[in-house]
Amino acid sequence: MEENEIEQLRKKIDEGLRKSERKMLLEKALRGEDVVISKDGEIKTLPAKDVLRERFGL
């Protein structure tokens, strides 16, 4: 693969991961569930709605 093909693939993968994360957070927020994340080197349990707001502005 050429460098530009690798970069295009990397962008597609990143976009797919962002969409999947947003969908998961939306579904969990609607059910009032928490998510476990790593933030500043610490493992934290936070409401999905808070993480959704922080990462996606929703």
N, C-alpha and C positions, 0 to 999 in steps of 0.2 A: 504494500500500500504506500502511496505517496503521502507526503506530509499533509497536504491539504485534505486528502481523503480521511486521514486519521483525525484531523481537527474537526471535520464535519461529523464524523461518527461520535467523537467525544461530545460535541454540542447536542446531538440527538439523544445521547444517553443521559446527559445532564438534564435536558428538558423533560425527558420521560420520568426521571427520578423526582423532579420538582412537581410534576403533575400528580404522580402517585402519592407523594407526601401530602400535598394539598387535599387530595381526595380523602385520604385516610384521616387527616385532621378534621376535615369537615364532618365526616361520618361520626367520628368519636365526639366531636363537639355537640352534634345534634343529640347524641345519647347521654351527654353529660359525663363523659368518661375522661380519665386522666391518661397521660402518656409519660413514659420514662425517657428522659433525654440526658445527654452529657452536656453540661454547660460550665465553662471555665474549669474544666478538669474534674468537676464533681457530678455525680449521678443524682438527678433530681426527678421527682414526680410532680408534674404540673397539670392543671386542667388543660385539655386539648384546646378549648376556646382561647386561652391565653397565648398558647404557642402559635395558634393560627393567626391571631391578631399581630403578634410580634414578627412572625416570618413573612406573612402575606398581606398584612394590613387590613384584614377582614374582621 
